[in-house]
Amino acid sequence: MARQVLHIVKRNDPLAIDLIRRQSAENPVTVILIQEAARLTFPTDTGPIFVLQDDAPEHPIYPRIDYPKMLDMILSAADVLVW
């Protein structure tokens, strides 16, 4: 059975991007970009990508979420990784 995996990415991290891509081939993967990563253009072949609205008040690509929505996503994920 597939496990919902949530990755919270704080900065540009090639290791994180590689692992997220590999995991997305086997499990549903969601990515939240925060802090420095909120300004990145992330590979889109990984699954849904969101950006924390406090870190990127405007983002041309990804939907923005607030802290309560991020908390809901953390609590509903089977696994959470922070990079």
Secondary structure, DSSP 8 states (H G I E B T S, - for coil): ----EEEEE-S--HHHHHHHHHHHTTS-EEEEE-GGGGG----GGGS-EEEETTT-S--SSS-EE-HHHHHHHHHH-SEEEE-
